[in-house]
Amino acid sequence: MGDLTDRTFWIANDREIKGGLTTDYYFLNVEKALRNEGRDPKVVMEVYTRHLPYQENWGILGGINEALKLLYGKPVDVWTMDEGEVFISSKNNLAYEPVMRIEGGYADFARYETPILGFLCSLSGITTKAARLRSLAGANKRLLSFGTRRAHPALSAAIERCAYIGGFDGFSNIIGSRLLHVEATGTIPHSFILLYDDPRDAWTAFDKCMPKGSPRTMLVDTYYDEKTESIMALDLLKGKLKAIRLDTPGSRRGDWRKIIEEVRWELDIRGGTGVNILVSGGLDEEDILKLNDVVDGYGVGTAVSCAPPLDFNMKIVEVESQKTGALVKRAKRGDISGKKGVYRNFKEYKDIIMLDKGKPPDGYECLLKPRIKGGKQLGEAEPLEIIRERVASRIKWLKHHEVSVQLVSA
């Protein structure tokens, strides 16, 4: 087979995703078999994960708005947690929380299981990772997303949105900036400095093209060691130097913390106490734990843009009986049947999972909220900043507490 004839890149377009063409083939078999039988049984399906890729029992929900867009106009009712909400999956028992519930004729939405899970698994993974890094760095350290070069370019805006929602201060990708209406950030790459015989000539050229009064951040590890180039940048730019960025590859770092401490010392004794130190290059959680008291910010790439996806499942928990036509509680082995509600006491951060009775227990709020009724959207999508603020408040609580969850059968 030759190259593509109907598009340039190997990506599905909006129409194809919305049309359910990114599904798995066996769902087409399901549709065909049900049509032949003249059946479209009503079902209740829940989306949840039994396992998280981290020791902690929490994740941050992402991709909800994208998943809902697939179902607008379909004859279904949908409930979800808020985007940016904390959900729990216990490692020790069956207490894993549904983050989404869909009710309707199975044949009407079965083929959307694959893309729904794709949105939730991928984007929740990135949002959760971003939130974890923010929690470790603390509220006062600068976090920037530099990782879209490590992922498929079609995902660039989605990656930056998740990173921003998860608590990052900014990001480098241009299409992400345009769609999110958040100014992109960045300085210069090593390749630019290598165009000059002396790094000071590159810094000078960069300085000349920057708007007057805007902060100057210089990359200081291209030709010489980090300490030498940091001193050179400080001497060249004087009070205009806002920050230096260290992007030394791991093979050349040696004792990375001690190198950073050297740089800090040399800047301080030369009057550069106000110059921030930013680090980047293959950073992850353990690096933040080691460096957080000696640096002012981080540029994080692969750890966020290629974050582990969260392993959501979409399972039937109630189905229309062939004999009576009534909904009956039914689930495959390993799952628990029945339409469930998730309720949280926000004062104590205690969660309860129980059969949905339409009303939360006293002192608790329902986390699953109606989003679609008969195919019609209920309410508008939340603004980006509201979701971001929600995540920030949850991170603040989770930093010092653990959310407990209890499965209540009666």
C-alpha positions as CSV (number, residue, x, y, z in Angstrom):
1,M,0.0,0.0,0.0
2,G,1.3,3.4,-0.9
3,D,0.9,6.7,1.0
4,L,-2.4,8.3,2.0
5,T,-4.5,9.8,-0.7
6,D,-7.3,11.6,1.3
7,R,-5.1,13.3,3.9
8,T,-1.5,14.3,4.7
9,F,-1.0,12.8,8.1
10,W,-2.1,9.6,9.8
11,I,-4.7,11.2,12.0
12,A,-8.5,11.0,12.3
13,N,-10.4,14.3,11.7
14,D,-13.2,15.7,13.8
15,R,-15.9,14.2,11.5
16,E,-14.4,10.7,11.7
17,I,-14.0,10.8,15.5
18,K,-17.5,12.1,16.0
19,G,-18.8,9.5,13.6
20,G,-17.3,6.7,15.7
21,L,-14.8,5.6,13.0
22,T,-12.0,5.4,15.6
23,T,-13.7,2.5,17.3
24,D,-12.7,-1.2,17.5
25,Y,-14.1,-3.5,14.8
26,Y,-16.0,-5.7,17.2
27,F,-18.4,-2.9,18.0
28,L,-19.5,-3.0,14.4
29,N,-20.2,-6.7,14.9
30,V,-22.3,-5.8,17.9
31,E,-24.4,-3.3,16.0
32,K,-25.0,-5.7,13.1
33,A,-26.0,-8.6,15.4
34,L,-28.4,-6.4,17.4
35,R,-30.0,-5.0,14.2
36,N,-30.5,-8.5,13.0
37,E,-32.2,-9.4,16.2
38,G,-34.3,-6.2,16.2
39,R,-32.9,-5.3,19.6
40,D,-31.4,-2.2,21.2
41,P,-31.5,-3.0,24.9
42,K,-31.2,-0.2,27.4
43,V,-28.1,-0.4,29.5
44,V,-26.3,1.5,32.3
45,M,-22.6,1.7,31.7
46,E,-20.0,3.1,34.1
47,V,-16.4,4.3,33.5
48,Y,-13.8,3.6,36.2
49,T,-10.3,2.4,36.8
50,R,-9.2,-0.3,39.1
51,H,-5.6,0.6,39.0
52,L,-3.5,3.7,39.0
53,P,0.2,3.9,37.9
54,Y,1.2,5.5,41.2
55,Q,1.5,4.5,44.8
56,E,-1.2,7.1,45.8
57,N,-4.8,6.2,45.3
58,W,-6.0,9.3,43.5
59,G,-6.1,10.7,40.0
60,I,-7.3,13.9,38.4
61,L,-10.0,13.6,35.8
62,G,-9.3,15.0,32.3
63,G,-10.9,14.7,28.9
64,I,-14.5,14.9,30.1
65,N,-15.4,17.7,27.7
66,E,-14.0,15.9,24.8
67,A,-15.8,12.7,25.7
68,L,-19.1,14.5,26.1
69,K,-18.9,16.0,22.6
70,L,-19.0,12.5,21.2
71,L,-22.4,11.9,22.7
72,Y,-24.2,15.1,22.0
73,G,-27.1,14.4,19.8
74,K,-27.3,10.7,20.7
75,P,-30.3,9.3,22.5
76,V,-28.5,8.9,25.9
77,D,-28.3,10.4,29.4
78,V,-24.9,11.1,30.8
79,W,-23.5,11.9,34.2
80,T,-19.9,12.7,34.9
81,M,-17.6,14.1,37.6
82,D,-16.3,17.6,37.0
83,E,-13.2,17.9,34.9
84,G,-10.3,18.4,37.2
85,E,-12.0,16.5,40.0
86,V,-10.1,14.1,42.2
87,F,-11.3,10.5,41.9
88,I,-10.2,7.5,44.0
89,S,-9.4,3.9,43.1
90,S,-8.6,1.8,46.2
91,K,-5.8,-0.7,45.9
92,N,-7.1,-2.9,48.7
93,N,-10.7,-3.4,47.9
94,L,-13.5,-3.0,45.3
95,A,-13.9,0.7,46.0
96,Y,-13.2,2.3,42.7
97,E,-15.2,5.3,41.7
98,P,-17.2,5.7,38.5
99,V,-16.2,9.0,36.8
100,M,-18.8,8.8,34.1
101,R,-22.2,7.0,33.7
102,I,-24.1,6.5,30.4
103,E,-27.7,5.3,30.1
104,G,-29.3,4.5,26.8
105,G,-29.9,1.9,24.1
106,Y,-26.6,0.0,23.8
107,A,-26.5,0.0,20.0
108,D,-26.9,3.8,20.0
109,F,-23.5,4.4,21.7
110,A,-21.5,1.2,21.8
111,R,-19.1,2.2,19.1
112,Y,-18.1,5.3,21.1
113,E,-16.6,3.3,24.0
114,T,-13.2,3.2,22.3
115,P,-12.8,7.0,21.7
116,I,-14.4,7.9,25.1
117,L,-11.8,5.8,26.8
118,G,-9.1,7.2,24.6
119,F,-9.9,10.7,25.7
120,L,-10.2,9.9,29.4
121,C,-7.2,7.6,29.6
122,S,-4.8,9.8,27.8
123,L,-5.9,13.2,29.0
124,S,-6.5,12.1,32.7
125,G,-3.0,10.6,32.6
126,I,-1.4,13.9,31.6
127,T,-3.5,16.0,34.0
128,T,-2.8,13.7,36.9
129,K,1.0,13.8,36.2
130,A,0.9,17.6,36.0
131,A,-0.9,17.8,39.3
132,R,1.5,15.4,40.9
133,L,4.5,17.5,39.8
134,R,2.8,20.7,41.0
135,S,2.1,19.1,44.3
136,L,5.8,18.1,44.7
137,A,7.1,21.5,43.5
138,G,4.9,23.5,45.7
139,A,2.9,26.6,44.8
140,N,5.8,29.0,44.5
141,K,8.0,27.2,42.0
142,R,7.6,27.9,38.3
143,L,6.5,24.9,36.2
144,L,6.6,25.0,32.4
145,S,5.6,22.4,29.9
146,F,8.2,21.7,27.2
147,G,7.2,18.2,26.1
148,T,5.1,18.4,22.9
149,R,8.1,17.5,20.8
150,R,7.9,14.1,22.5
151,A,4.3,13.4,21.4
152,H,2.3,13.3,18.2
153,P,1.8,17.0,17.0
154,A,-1.9,16.5,16.7
155,L,-2.0,16.2,20.5
156,S,-0.1,19.4,21.2
157,A,-3.0,21.6,22.3
158,A,-4.6,18.9,24.3
159,I,-1.3,18.2,26.1
160,E,-0.7,21.8,27.0
161,R,-4.3,22.2,28.1
162,C,-4.0,19.3,30.5
163,A,-0.6,20.5,31.8
164,Y,-2.1,24.0,32.4
165,I,-5.2,22.6,34.1
166,G,-2.9,20.4,36.3
167,G,-1.1,23.4,37.6
168,F,1.7,24.3,35.2
169,D,2.3,28.0,34.9
170,G,2.8,28.0,31.2
171,F,3.9,26.0,28.1
172,S,6.0,26.4,24.9
173,N,3.7,25.2,22.2
174,I,2.2,27.8,19.8
175,I,-1.1,26.1,18.8
176,G,-1.7,25.4,22.5
177,S,-1.2,29.1,23.2
178,R,-3.6,30.2,20.4
179,L,-6.4,27.8,21.3
180,L,-6.1,28.3,25.1
181,H,-5.5,32.0,24.9
182,V,-2.6,31.7,27.2
183,E,0.7,33.3,26.2
184,A,3.4,30.8,25.2
185,T,6.8,30.9,26.9
186,G,10.3,30.2,25.8
187,T,13.8,31.5,25.3
188,I,16.3,30.2,22.8
189,P,17.5,26.7,21.9
190,H,21.1,25.4,22.0
191,S,21.0,25.3,18.2
192,F,20.7,29.1,18.1
193,I,23.7,29.6,20.3
194,L,25.7,27.2,18.1
195,L,25.2,29.6,15.2
196,Y,27.6,31.9,17.0
197,D,31.3,31.5,17.9
198,D,30.7,32.9,21.4
199,P,27.6,32.4,23.5
200,R,27.7,36.1,24.4
201,D,27.0,37.0,20.8
202,A,23.9,34.8,20.7
203,W,22.7,36.2,24.0
204,T,23.2,39.8,22.7
205,A,21.3,39.0,19.5
206,F,18.4,37.6,21.5
207,D,18.5,40.6,23.9
208,K,18.3,43.0,21.0
209,C,15.1,41.4,19.6
210,M,13.3,41.1,22.9
211,P,10.7,43.8,23.9
212,K,12.1,46.4,26.2
213,G,11.4,45.5,29.8
214,S,10.6,41.9,29.2
215,P,12.5,39.4,31.4
216,R,15.6,37.8,29.9
217,T,16.2,34.1,30.5
218,M,19.4,32.8,29.1
219,L,20.4,29.2,28.3
220,V,23.9,28.8,29.9
221,D,25.4,25.4,29.2
222,T,26.3,25.2,25.5
223,Y,30.0,25.7,25.2
224,Y,31.4,25.9,28.7
225,D,30.4,24.6,32.1
226,E,27.2,25.9,33.8
227,K,29.0,28.1,36.3
228,T,31.2,29.8,33.7
229,E,28.4,30.6,31.3
230,S,26.2,31.8,34.1
231,I,28.8,34.3,35.2
232,M,29.3,35.4,31.6
233,A,25.5,36.0,31.1
234,L,25.3,38.0,34.4
235,D,28.3,40.2,33.4
236,L,26.9,40.8,29.9
237,L,23.3,41.6,30.8
238,K,23.7,43.0,34.3
239,G,20.3,43.9,35.8
240,K,18.3,42.7,32.8
241,L,19.1,39.0,33.4
242,K,15.9,37.6,35.1
243,A,16.9,33.9,35.0
244,I,19.3,31.3,33.7
245,R,18.3,27.9,32.4
246,L,20.4,24.8,32.8
247,D,19.6,22.1,30.3
248,T,22.7,19.9,30.6
249,P,22.2,16.3,29.4
250,G,22.3,13.6,32.1
251,S,25.6,12.2,30.7
252,R,27.4,15.4,31.5
253,R,25.8,16.5,34.8
254,G,27.9,14.7,37.4
255,D,26.4,15.8,40.8
256,W,23.6,17.9,39.4
257,R,22.6,19.4,42.7
258,K,26.2,20.5,43.6
259,I,26.6,22.1,40.2
260,I,23.4,24.1,40.7
261,E,24.6,25.1,44.2
262,E,27.9,26.3,42.6
263,V,26.0,28.4,40.1
264,R,23.8,29.9,42.8
265,W,26.9,30.8,44.9
266,E,28.7,32.4,42.0
267,L,25.7,34.4,41.0
268,D,24.9,35.6,44.5
269,I,28.4,36.9,45.3
270,R,28.4,38.9,42.1
271,G,25.2,40.7,42.8
272,G,22.9,38.2,41.0
273,T,20.8,37.2,44.0
274,G,17.6,38.1,42.0
275,V,18.5,35.8,39.1
276,N,16.4,32.7,39.1
277,I,17.7,29.2,38.2
278,L,15.5,27.1,36.0
279,V,16.4,23.5,35.1
280,S,15.1,21.3,32.3
281,G,16.1,18.1,30.5
282,G,14.5,14.7,31.3
283,L,13.0,15.8,34.6
284,D,10.5,13.8,36.6
285,E,9.2,13.6,40.2
286,E,12.4,12.4,41.8
287,D,14.3,15.3,40.3
288,I,11.9,17.8,41.9
289,L,12.3,16.0,45.3
290,K,16.1,16.4,45.0
291,L,16.3,19.9,43.7
292,N,13.3,21.8,44.9
293,D,15.2,23.8,47.6
294,V,18.0,25.0,45.2
295,V,16.1,25.9,42.0
296,D,13.3,28.3,41.2
297,G,11.5,26.5,38.4
298,Y,11.4,23.6,36.0
299,G,10.9,22.9,32.4
300,V,9.3,19.5,32.2
301,G,9.0,17.6,28.9
302,T,8.5,13.9,28.4
303,A,7.3,13.2,31.9
304,V,4.1,15.2,31.2
305,S,3.5,14.9,27.5
306,C,4.1,11.1,27.6
307,A,2.6,10.5,31.0
308,P,1.2,7.0,31.7
309,P,-2.4,6.8,30.6
310,L,-4.9,5.9,33.3
311,D,-6.5,2.5,32.7
312,F,-10.2,3.3,32.5
313,N,-12.8,0.7,31.7
314,M,-16.3,1.1,30.5
315,K,-18.6,-1.7,31.8
316,I,-22.3,-2.6,31.8
317,V,-23.7,-2.6,35.4
318,E,-27.4,-2.8,34.5
319,V,-29.2,-4.1,31.4
320,E,-32.7,-4.4,30.1
321,S,-34.0,-8.0,30.7
322,Q,-35.0,-10.0,27.7
323,K,-37.8,-11.6,29.7
324,T,-39.3,-8.7,31.6
325,G,-38.0,-5.6,29.9
326,A,-37.0,-4.1,33.2
327,L,-33.5,-3.0,34.1
328,V,-31.7,-5.6,36.1
329,K,-28.4,-5.4,37.9
330,R,-25.8,-7.3,35.9
331,A,-22.0,-7.2,35.6
332,K,-19.2,-9.5,34.4
333,R,-17.0,-11.3,36.8
334,G,-14.6,-9.0,38.5
335,D,-17.0,-6.0,38.4
336,I,-19.8,-5.0,40.7
337,S,-23.3,-4.5,39.3
338,G,-25.8,-1.7,39.9
339,K,-26.0,2.0,39.0
340,K,-23.8,3.7,41.6
341,G,-23.4,7.2,43.0
342,V,-20.2,8.7,44.3
343,Y,-20.6,11.1,47.2
344,R,-18.0,13.2,49.0
345,N,-17.8,15.0,52.3
346,F,-15.6,17.9,51.3
347,K,-14.9,18.9,54.9
348,E,-13.2,15.6,55.7
349,Y,-12.6,14.4,52.2
350,K,-14.3,11.1,52.8
351,D,-16.0,9.4,49.8
352,I,-18.8,6.9,49.7
353,I,-19.7,4.7,46.8
354,M,-23.2,3.2,47.0
355,L,-26.2,2.4,44.8
356,D,-27.6,5.6,43.3
357,K,-30.7,6.7,45.2
358,G,-31.0,10.1,43.7
359,K,-30.0,11.9,46.9
360,P,-26.7,12.1,48.7
361,P,-26.3,11.1,52.3
362,D,-26.3,14.0,54.9
363,G,-23.1,15.9,54.8
364,Y,-22.1,14.6,51.3
365,E,-22.2,16.0,47.8
366,C,-22.8,14.0,44.6
367,L,-19.8,13.9,42.4
368,L,-21.6,12.5,39.3
369,K,-23.6,15.4,37.8
370,P,-26.0,15.4,34.8
371,R,-24.4,16.5,31.6
372,I,-26.6,15.1,28.8
373,K,-30.3,14.4,28.8
374,G,-31.8,12.7,25.8
375,G,-28.8,13.8,23.7
376,K,-29.1,17.4,24.7
377,Q,-26.2,19.2,26.4
378,L,-27.0,20.4,29.9
379,G,-25.2,23.7,30.7
380,E,-22.0,25.1,29.2
381,A,-18.5,23.8,29.5
382,E,-16.7,25.3,32.4
383,P,-14.0,28.0,31.7
384,L,-10.4,26.8,31.8
385,E,-9.5,28.9,34.9
386,I,-12.4,27.4,36.9
387,I,-11.1,23.9,36.2
388,R,-7.5,25.0,37.0
389,E,-8.6,26.5,40.3
390,R,-10.4,23.3,41.2
391,V,-7.3,21.2,40.6
392,A,-5.2,23.7,42.6
393,S,-7.6,23.4,45.6
394,R,-7.5,19.6,45.4
395,I,-3.7,19.5,45.2
396,K,-3.5,21.7,48.3
397,W,-5.6,19.3,50.3
398,L,-4.0,16.1,48.9
399,K,-0.6,17.4,49.9
400,H,-1.4,16.9,53.5
401,H,-4.3,14.4,53.5
402,E,-5.4,11.2,51.9
403,V,-8.9,10.8,50.6
404,S,-10.6,7.8,52.0
405,V,-13.3,5.9,50.1
406,Q,-15.8,3.4,51.4
407,L,-18.0,1.0,49.5
408,V,-21.5,0.9,51.1
409,S,-23.9,-1.9,50.0
410,A,-26.8,-0.9,52.1
